Amino acid sequence: MIINENEIHIYTTGTELDEDTMISYENILSADEILKAGRYKFRYLRDNYISCRGFLRNVLSGYTGKDPSDIIFSYSE
């Protein structure tokens, strides 16, 4: 996918996904994302985080051509 100048792509996703999709999303998360997901006290929050991050990785993969699990995020204060 390509974003042309003066173009915006907007995506939405649901967070209540079937077990197979959740497993596939969890398998592409980084180690730090897995740790963060594990810190959620309630399962629905954990599943929400995994579904959103997995979806984000798949969308970015479409733009970059990288495998979703190879995308590296960096964070700063």
MOPAC internal coordinates of N, CA, C and O (Angstrom, degrees):
PM7 1SCF
backbone

  N    0.0000 0     0.00 0     0.00 0    0    0    0
  C    1.4500 1     0.00 0     0.00 0    1    0    0
  C    1.5262 1   108.39 1     0.00 0    2    1    0
  O    1.2310 1   121.60 1   -29.95 1    3    2    1
  N    1.2836 1   114.54 1   150.05 1    3    2    1
  C    1.4590 1   120.66 1  -179.92 1    5    3    2
  C    1.5175 1   108.16 1  -129.46 1    6    5    3
  O    1.2310 1   121.10 1   -40.24 1    7    6    5
  N    1.3270 1   115.51 1   139.76 1    7    6    5
  C    1.4584 1   120.53 1   172.73 1    9    7    6
  C    1.5196 1   106.77 1  -102.23 1   10    9    7
  O    1.2310 1   120.59 1   -62.78 1   11   10    9
  N    1.3049 1   116.47 1   117.22 1   11   10    9
  C    1.4515 1   121.42 1   177.92 1   13   11   10
  C    1.5193 1   110.01 1   -81.26 1   14   13   11
  O    1.2310 1   121.01 1   -17.53 1   15   14   13
  N    1.3197 1   115.68 1   162.47 1   15   14   13
  C    1.4575 1   120.88 1   178.80 1   17   15   14
  C    1.5272 1   109.61 1   -57.58 1   18   17   15
  O    1.2310 1   120.34 1   -39.35 1   19   18   17
  N    1.3138 1   116.95 1   140.65 1   19   18   17
  C    1.4651 1   123.87 1  -179.77 1   21   19   18
  C    1.5250 1   112.82 1    62.37 1   22   21   19
  O    1.2310 1   120.40 1  -148.67 1   23   22   21
  N    1.3110 1   116.85 1    31.33 1   23   22   21
  C    1.4571 1   121.69 1  -179.69 1   25   23   22
  C    1.5260 1   108.87 1  -125.15 1   26   25   23
  O    1.2310 1   120.96 1   -37.62 1   27   26   25
  N    1.3033 1   115.76 1   142.38 1   27   26   25
  C    1.4614 1   121.93 1   178.75 1   29   27   26
  C    1.5161 1   108.02 1  -127.28 1   30   29   27
  O    1.2310 1   120.58 1   -45.35 1   31   30   29
  N    1.3161 1   116.49 1   134.65 1   31   30   29
  C    1.4600 1   121.21 1   174.30 1   33   31   30
  C    1.5225 1   107.95 1  -109.09 1   34   33   31
  O    1.2310 1   120.49 1   -50.03 1   35   34   33
  N    1.2994 1   116.67 1   129.97 1   35   34   33
  C    1.4592 1   122.16 1  -179.45 1   37   35   34
  C    1.5211 1   108.23 1  -119.47 1   38   37   35
  O    1.2310 1   120.83 1   -48.13 1   39   38   37
  N    1.3284 1   116.02 1   131.87 1   39   38   37
  C    1.4553 1   121.67 1  -179.09 1   41   39   38
  C    1.5172 1   109.78 1  -123.48 1   42   41   39
  O    1.2310 1   120.91 1   -31.65 1   43   42   41
  N    1.3050 1   115.86 1   148.35 1   43   42   41
  C    1.4617 1   121.29 1   171.45 1   45   43   42
  C    1.5239 1   107.45 1  -131.55 1   46   45   43
  O    1.2310 1   121.47 1   -23.52 1   47   46   45
  N    1.3065 1   114.78 1   156.48 1   47   46   45
  C    1.4546 1   120.16 1   177.39 1   49   47   46
  C    1.5108 1   109.31 1  -148.54 1   50   49   47
  O    1.2310 1   120.99 1   -22.99 1   51   50   49
  N    1.2783 1   115.71 1   157.01 1   51   50   49
  C    1.4553 1   120.87 1   172.36 1   53   51   50
  C    1.5256 1   108.63 1   -89.68 1   54   53   51
  O    1.2310 1   120.90 1   -17.30 1   55   54   53
  N    1.2930 1   115.89 1   162.70 1   55   54   53
  C    1.4681 1   119.38 1  -179.81 1   57   55   54
  C    1.5188 1   112.61 1  -113.35 1   58   57   55
  O    1.2310 1   120.05 1   175.72 1   59   58   57
  N    1.3031 1   117.50 1    -4.28 1   59   58   57
  C    1.4638 1   120.81 1   176.92 1   61   59   58
  C    1.5310 1   107.31 1  -100.58 1   62   61   59
  O    1.2310 1   121.37 1   -89.51 1   63   62   61
  N    1.3261 1   114.99 1    90.49 1   63   62   61
  C    1.4553 1   121.42 1  -173.43 1   65   63   62
  C    1.5221 1   110.81 1  -109.07 1   66   65   63
  O    1.2310 1   121.11 1   -20.89 1   67   66   65
  N    1.3307 1   115.48 1   159.11 1   67   66   65
  C    1.4573 1   118.86 1   177.96 1   69   67   66
  C    1.5341 1   110.08 1   -69.55 1   70   69   67
  O    1.2310 1   120.91 1   -16.92 1   71   70   69
  N    1.3053 1   115.87 1   163.08 1   71   70   69
  C    1.4636 1   121.63 1  -173.77 1   73   71   70
  C    1.5260 1   112.31 1   -60.76 1   74   73   71
  O    1.2310 1   119.65 1   140.16 1   75   74   73
  N    1.3197 1   118.26 1   -39.84 1   75   74   73
  C    1.4699 1   120.99 1  -179.79 1   77   75   74
  C    1.5258 1   111.73 1   -62.48 1   78   77   75
  O    1.2310 1   120.53 1   137.89 1   79   78   77
  N    1.3333 1   116.59 1   -42.11 1   79   78   77
  C    1.4563 1   120.39 1   178.79 1   81   79   78
  C    1.5260 1   110.34 1   -66.41 1   82   81   79
  O    1.2310 1   120.38 1   138.00 1   83   82   81
  N    1.3285 1   116.88 1   -42.00 1   83   82   81
  C    1.4643 1   120.32 1   178.35 1   85   83   82
  C    1.5337 1   110.54 1   -60.34 1   86   85   83
  O    1.2310 1   120.29 1   136.98 1   87   86   85
  N    1.3070 1   117.06 1   -43.02 1   87   86   85
  C    1.4659 1   120.56 1   179.62 1   89   87   86
  C    1.5270 1   110.04 1   -64.41 1   90   89   87
  O    1.2310 1   120.16 1   137.47 1   91   90   89
  N    1.3283 1   117.30 1   -42.53 1   91   90   89
  C    1.4678 1   119.32 1  -179.91 1   93   91   90
  C    1.5273 1   110.72 1   -65.39 1   94   93   91
  O    1.2310 1   119.93 1   142.01 1   95   94   93
  N    1.3260 1   117.75 1   -37.99 1   95   94   93
  C    1.4642 1   120.94 1   176.89 1   97   95   94
  C    1.5239 1   110.54 1   -66.64 1   98   97   95
  O    1.2310 1   120.43 1   135.91 1   99   98   97
  N    1.3146 1   116.78 1   -44.09 1   99   98   97
  C    1.4648 1   119.93 1  -179.21 1  101   99   98
  C    1.5354 1   110.56 1   -62.15 1  102  101   99
  O    1.2310 1   120.22 1   146.32 1  103  102  101
  N    1.3106 1   117.18 1   -33.68 1  103  102  101
  C    1.4635 1   121.47 1  -178.82 1  105  103  102
  C    1.5217 1   113.91 1   -69.95 1  106  105  103
  O    1.2310 1   119.83 1   161.91 1  107  106  105
  N    1.3370 1   117.92 1   -18.09 1  107  106  105
  C    1.4661 1   119.42 1   179.67 1  109  107  106
  C    1.5301 1   112.79 1  -100.71 1  110  109  107
  O    1.2310 1   120.34 1   177.25 1  111  110  109
  N    1.3312 1   116.96 1    -2.75 1  111  110  109
  C    1.4604 1   119.61 1   179.38 1  113  111  110
  C    1.5240 1   110.82 1   -74.20 1  114  113  111
  O    1.2310 1   121.19 1   -25.73 1  115  114  113
  N    1.3210 1   115.34 1   154.27 1  115  114  113
  C    1.4654 1   120.76 1   176.27 1  117  115  114
  C    1.5244 1   109.22 1   -78.58 1  118  117  115
  O    1.2310 1   121.06 1   -11.00 1  119  118  117
  N    1.3154 1   115.57 1   169.00 1  119  118  117
  C    1.4672 1   120.92 1   179.92 1  121  119  118
  C    1.5250 1   111.16 1   -60.33 1  122  121  119
  O    1.2310 1   119.86 1   138.84 1  123  122  121
  N    1.3308 1   117.87 1   -41.16 1  123  122  121
  C    1.4656 1   119.33 1  -179.46 1  125  123  122
  C    1.5265 1   111.69 1   -69.01 1  126  125  123
  O    1.2310 1   120.14 1   147.92 1  127  126  125
  N    1.3250 1   117.33 1   -32.08 1  127  126  125
  C    1.4658 1   119.86 1   176.51 1  129  127  126
  C    1.5306 1   110.97 1   -69.69 1  130  129  127
  O    1.2310 1   120.35 1   142.13 1  131  130  129
  N    1.3135 1   116.94 1   -37.87 1  131  130  129
  C    1.4711 1   120.94 1   176.54 1  133  131  130
  C    1.5276 1   109.88 1   -63.27 1  134  133  131
  O    1.2310 1   120.64 1   137.11 1  135  134  133
  N    1.3185 1   116.38 1   -42.89 1  135  134  133
  C    1.4725 1   119.99 1   178.15 1  137  135  134
  C    1.5219 1   111.04 1   -62.31 1  138  137  135
  O    1.2310 1   120.80 1   134.98 1  139  138  137
  N    1.3317 1   116.08 1   -45.02 1  139  138  137
  C    1.4676 1   119.16 1   179.73 1  141  139  138
  C    1.5223 1   110.66 1   -62.45 1  142  141  139
  O    1.2310 1   120.04 1   136.35 1  143  142  141
  N    1.3244 1   117.52 1   -43.65 1  143  142  141
  C    1.4643 1   121.10 1   178.88 1  145  143  142
  C    1.5223 1   110.84 1   -58.69 1  146  145  143
  O    1.2310 1   120.80 1   140.88 1  147  146  145
  N    1.3279 1   116.07 1   -39.12 1  147  146  145
  C    1.4624 1   120.89 1  -179.19 1  149  147  146
  C    1.5195 1   114.20 1   -68.51 1  150  149  147
  O    1.2310 1   120.29 1   163.01 1  151  150  149
  N    1.3156 1   117.06 1   -16.99 1  151  150  149
  C    1.4740 1   120.81 1  -179.50 1  153  151  150
  C    1.5244 1   113.25 1   -82.37 1  154  153  151
  O    1.2310 1   120.14 1   166.97 1  155  154  153
  N    1.3141 1   117.33 1   -13.03 1  155  154  153
  C    1.4630 1   119.18 1   179.55 1  157  155  154
  C    1.5212 1   109.93 1   -70.30 1  158  157  155
  O    1.2310 1   121.51 1   -46.44 1  159  158  157
  N    1.3173 1   114.72 1   133.56 1  159  158  157
  C    1.4671 1   120.76 1  -177.01 1  161  159  158
  C    1.5248 1   112.09 1   -72.58 1  162  161  159
  O    1.2310 1   120.76 1   144.57 1  163  162  161
  N    1.3140 1   116.16 1   -35.43 1  163  162  161
  C    1.4625 1   120.53 1  -176.42 1  165  163  162
  C    1.5234 1   110.14 1  -107.38 1  166  165  163
  O    1.2310 1   121.10 1   -41.98 1  167  166  165
  N    1.3097 1   115.50 1   138.02 1  167  166  165
  C    1.4669 1   121.15 1  -176.84 1  169  167  166
  C    1.5215 1   112.57 1   -59.29 1  170  169  167
  O    1.2310 1   119.89 1   140.49 1  171  170  169
  N    1.3307 1   117.82 1   -39.51 1  171  170  169
  C    1.4576 1   119.19 1  -178.02 1  173  171  170
  C    1.5264 1   111.45 1   -63.36 1  174  173  171
  O    1.2310 1   119.83 1   146.74 1  175  174  173
  N    1.3410 1   117.94 1   -33.26 1  175  174  173
  C    1.4574 1   121.07 1   176.66 1  177  175  174
  C    1.5279 1   110.64 1   -70.22 1  178  177  175
  O    1.2310 1   121.05 1   139.90 1  179  178  177
  N    1.3182 1   115.60 1   -40.10 1  179  178  177
  C    1.4674 1   120.99 1   177.38 1  181  179  178
  C    1.5264 1   109.41 1   -61.87 1  182  181  179
  O    1.2310 1   120.45 1   131.78 1  183  182  181
  N    1.3173 1   116.74 1   -48.22 1  183  182  181
  C    1.4598 1   121.07 1  -179.44 1  185  183  182
  C    1.5330 1   111.31 1   -63.97 1  186  185  183
  O    1.2310 1   120.60 1   142.63 1  187  186  185
  N    1.3225 1   116.47 1   -37.37 1  187  186  185
  C    1.4629 1   120.83 1   177.66 1  189  187  186
  C    1.5248 1   109.84 1   -61.49 1  190  189  187
  O    1.2310 1   120.44 1   133.62 1  191  190  189
  N    1.3206 1   116.76 1   -46.38 1  191  190  189
  C    1.4665 1   121.32 1   179.83 1  193  191  190
  C    1.5259 1   110.73 1   -61.58 1  194  193  191
  O    1.2310 1   120.18 1   132.48 1  195  194  193
  N    1.3207 1   117.27 1   -47.52 1  195  194  193
  C    1.4676 1   121.34 1  -178.91 1  197  195  194
  C    1.5307 1   110.83 1   -62.50 1  198  197  195
  O    1.2310 1   120.15 1   135.77 1  199  198  197
  N    1.3267 1   117.32 1   -44.23 1  199  198  197
  C    1.4613 1   119.59 1  -178.61 1  201  199  198
  C    1.5259 1   111.57 1   -65.21 1  202  201  199
  O    1.2310 1   119.96 1   140.31 1  203  202  201
  N    1.3127 1   117.68 1   -39.69 1  203  202  201
  C    1.4659 1   120.59 1   179.87 1  205  203  202
  C    1.5213 1   111.86 1   -69.79 1  206  205  203
  O    1.2310 1   120.13 1   136.24 1  207  206  205
  N    1.3247 1   117.36 1   -43.76 1  207  206  205
  C    1.4645 1   120.16 1   179.59 1  209  207  206
  C    1.5227 1   111.39 1   -68.12 1  210  209  207
  O    1.2310 1   120.34 1   140.24 1  211  210  209
  N    1.3042 1   116.96 1   -39.76 1  211  210  209
  C    1.4561 1   120.01 1   177.80 1  213  211  210
  C    1.5217 1   111.44 1   -63.80 1  214  213  211
  O    1.2310 1   120.91 1   136.28 1  215  214  213
  N    1.3234 1   115.86 1   -43.72 1  215  214  213
  C    1.4626 1   120.82 1   177.63 1  217  215  214
  C    1.5261 1   110.22 1   -61.54 1  218  217  215
  O    1.2310 1   120.04 1   134.24 1  219  218  217
  N    1.3330 1   117.52 1   -45.76 1  219  218  217
  C    1.4567 1   122.11 1   178.87 1  221  219  218
  C    1.5252 1   110.87 1   -57.90 1  222  221  219
  O    1.2310 1   120.61 1   133.85 1  223  222  221
  N    1.3275 1   116.45 1   -46.15 1  223  222  221
  C    1.4636 1   120.27 1   179.36 1  225  223  222
  C    1.5249 1   111.60 1   -61.35 1  226  225  223
  O    1.2310 1   119.80 1   140.24 1  227  226  225
  N    1.3199 1   117.99 1   -39.76 1  227  226  225
  C    1.4652 1   120.70 1   178.88 1  229  227  226
  C    1.5282 1   111.91 1   -67.22 1  230  229  227
  O    1.2310 1   120.27 1   139.89 1  231  230  229
  N    1.3211 1   117.08 1   -40.11 1  231  230  229
  C    1.4638 1   120.38 1   177.78 1  233  231  230
  C    1.5254 1   110.09 1   -64.40 1  234  233  231
  O    1.2310 1   120.16 1   131.74 1  235  234  233
  N    1.3269 1   117.30 1   -48.26 1  235  234  233
  C    1.4588 1   120.36 1  -179.68 1  237  235  234
  C    1.5204 1   111.47 1   -63.12 1  238  237  235
  O    1.2310 1   120.36 1   146.63 1  239  238  237
  N    1.3099 1   116.92 1   -33.37 1  239  238  237
  C    1.4511 1   121.31 1   176.73 1  241  239  238
  C    1.5301 1   111.01 1   -60.57 1  242  241  239
  O    1.2310 1   120.64 1   141.21 1  243  242  241
  N    1.3113 1   116.38 1   -38.79 1  243  242  241
  C    1.4512 1   120.99 1   178.25 1  245  243  242
  C    1.5176 1   113.32 1   -63.31 1  246  245  243
  O    1.2310 1   120.32 1   148.06 1  247  246  245
  N    1.3301 1   117.00 1   -31.94 1  247  246  245
  C    1.4564 1   121.13 1   179.47 1  249  247  246
  C    1.5267 1   112.53 1   -85.20 1  250  249  247
  O    1.2310 1   120.28 1   144.64 1  251  250  249
  N    1.3145 1   117.07 1   -35.36 1  251  250  249
  C    1.4623 1   120.15 1  -173.85 1  253  251  250
  C    1.5199 1   113.80 1   -94.48 1  254  253  251
  O    1.2310 1   120.33 1   158.70 1  255  254  253
  N    1.3269 1   116.97 1   -21.30 1  255  254  253
  C    1.4525 1   120.25 1  -175.16 1  257  255  254
  C    1.5150 1   113.54 1    79.47 1  258  257  255
  O    1.2310 1   120.63 1  -177.88 1  259  258  257
  N    1.3321 1   116.41 1     2.12 1  259  258  257
  C    1.4627 1   121.35 1   178.23 1  261  259  258
  C    1.5214 1   109.81 1   -84.58 1  262  261  259
  O    1.2310 1   121.06 1   -25.42 1  263  262  261
  N    1.3088 1   115.57 1   154.58 1  263  262  261
  C    1.4560 1   120.54 1   171.50 1  265  263  262
  C    1.5307 1   107.42 1   -64.13 1  266  265  263
  O    1.2310 1   119.30 1   -41.64 1  267  266  265
  N    1.3360 1   118.94 1   138.36 1  267  266  265
  C    1.4690 1   120.30 1  -178.10 1  269  267  266
  C    1.5331 1   113.48 1   -54.15 1  270  269  267
  O    1.2310 1   119.91 1   145.10 1  271  270  269
  N    1.3186 1   117.78 1   -34.90 1  271  270  269
  C    1.4686 1   119.91 1  -178.55 1  273  271  270
  C    1.5264 1   112.24 1   -76.71 1  274  273  271
  O    1.2310 1   119.63 1   167.63 1  275  274  273
  N    1.3265 1   118.31 1   -12.37 1  275  274  273
  C    1.4684 1   121.49 1   179.49 1  277  275  274
  C    1.5171 1   113.30 1   -91.76 1  278  277  275
  O    1.2310 1   120.14 1   174.79 1  279  278  277
  N    1.3111 1   117.35 1    -5.21 1  279  278  277
  C    1.4678 1   120.76 1   179.52 1  281  279  278
  C    1.5267 1   108.33 1   -74.73 1  282  281  279
  O    1.2310 1   121.30 1   -50.72 1  283  282  281
  N    1.3302 1   115.12 1   129.28 1  283  282  281
  C    1.4606 1   120.76 1  -178.40 1  285  283  282
  C    1.5210 1   108.72 1  -113.33 1  286  285  283
  O    1.2310 1   120.74 1   -53.38 1  287  286  285
  N    1.3227 1   116.18 1   126.62 1  287  286  285
  C    1.4524 1   122.41 1   175.55 1  289  287  286
  C    1.5272 1   108.22 1   -98.63 1  290  289  287
  O    1.2310 1   120.61 1   -36.65 1  291  290  289
  N    1.3163 1   116.43 1   143.35 1  291  290  289
  C    1.4576 1   119.63 1   173.99 1  293  291  290
  C    1.5255 1   107.97 1  -120.35 1  294  293  291
  O    1.2310 1   121.57 1   -31.67 1  295  294  293
  N    1.2947 1   114.61 1   148.33 1  295  294  293
  C    1.4628 1   121.54 1  -174.94 1  297  295  294
  C    1.5264 1   109.29 1  -128.38 1  298  297  295
  O    1.2310 1   120.97 1   -29.93 1  299  298  297
  N    1.2886 1   115.74 1   150.07 1  299  298  297
  C    1.4654 1   120.56 1   175.38 1  301  299  298
  C    1.5270 1   108.15 1  -143.82 1  302  301  299
  O    1.2310 1   121.59 1    -9.76 1  303  302  301
  N    1.3017 1   114.56 1   170.24 1  303  302  301
  C    1.4593 1   119.04 1   179.19 1  305  303  302
  C    1.5107 1   107.98 1   -70.72 1  306  305  303
  O    1.2310 1   120.10 1   180.00 1  307  306  305

